[in-house]
């Protein structure tokens, strides 16, 4: 099975000036754990995860004043839609992260998460008909 079969193609994209509160609200509304941060004038494509927001709040920083750019991971490992799920899982395990931005022709095409991979590898069983 390939990354394209598991990835979410609805990608939340935010700018580097978004507050962490706004980013968290957008992520929560979509029930996702990561947002792609596009900074065309700076570091390019990065990722902001729920863990990044949690770490900031845990340090006592205000989600109303902290900006996404200060918490964005810019040393990102990107997947392609044609990677196998094994390749994606290996990259995540090796890098210690739970989300991969999927690039197709240099543009974000989706995000694949550990949860997406698990859903493919261990689909929920349907109850037997009564």
N, C-alpha and C positions, 0 to 999 in steps of 0.2 A: 504494500500500500504506500502511496506517495503523500507528501505534504499537501499537495493540492486537494487530496481527498479528505483531509482532516482540518485544514485551516479555516478560520473565519475570514470571510471576504469583506465583512463590514468592519472597517478600520476606523477607530476614533483617532482623528488627527487634531492636535492642538499646537498652539504656538508657544514659544519659549517664555512669553510674558504672562501666560495664564497663571493665576494663583493656584496653589495646591488645593485650596477648597473648591475652586471651580473645576479643576481637573478631577478631583474626587467625586464631585456631584455628577459630572458627565459620565465617568466610569461606572458609578453606582446606578445611574439611570439605565445604562445599557447592560448592566450585570457582567462587566468585563474587568479584568485585572491589570490591563496595560493600555497605554495610549502612545501612539507614535507622535514624537515631537519633531516638527519640521522647522528648521531654522536656516532659511536660504542664505542669510547674511552671516551665519556663524558656522556652527559645527555640522550642518547638514541634517541628516536623519539620526534621531536618537529615540530612546524609549524611556517612559516614565511608568513605573509599576506601583501597585498598591504597597509593596514593601518600601519603596522610596518614600512614599507619603507617610507611612507608619513610622519609619525611622526618623523623619523630620519632626513629627509630632512627639515622638518619644524623647527627642532631644529638647523639647520645650519650645520649639520654633512655632510661630503662628502660621497656620494654613491660610490666613487672610493676607499675609504680607509676603510669605515665601513664594518665589516664582519657580515655574517648572524648570527653567534653564539651570538653576542652581542644583537641581536634584536629578537631572536627566543623565542617563548612561549614554555616552557618545561612542565608547569603544564597543560597538555592537557587532555581534555575530549575526550575519544575515543568512537565511535559508533561501532556496529557490523552490518553486513549485514541484520540481522533478526530484528533489531529495527524497529518499525513502524515510519512512517514519523512524527507522532504526538510526539513520544518520542524524536526524533531528534530535532524537532522544540522547544519542551519544554526545552531541554538541552541548545540549542542556546539562547533562550530567557532568561533563568535563568542565564547563564554564560556571556551574553552580547557579544557573538561572532557570526560570520556568516559562519564559516566552521567547519566541523567535519572530522577528519581523521577516516576512517573506517578500523578497524583491523579484519582480518580473520586469526585465528590460530597464533596470535601474530605478523603478518606481515601486512604492509599497503596494503589494497586491493582497496582503492579508497578514494575519498573525496566527501562529500555531502555538498552543500552550500544552503543557504536560497533560492537562485535563482533556484536551482534544485528542491527544495520542491515546490516552487510557480509554476514552470512549470508543475509539476504533479497535483497540486490541481486546477490550472486554465489554462488548455491547451489553446493554441491559437485556435480560431475558424477558420475553413477553409471557404473561401467565398462560397456563394451558387452558384451553376452552373448557367450560364446565359442562 
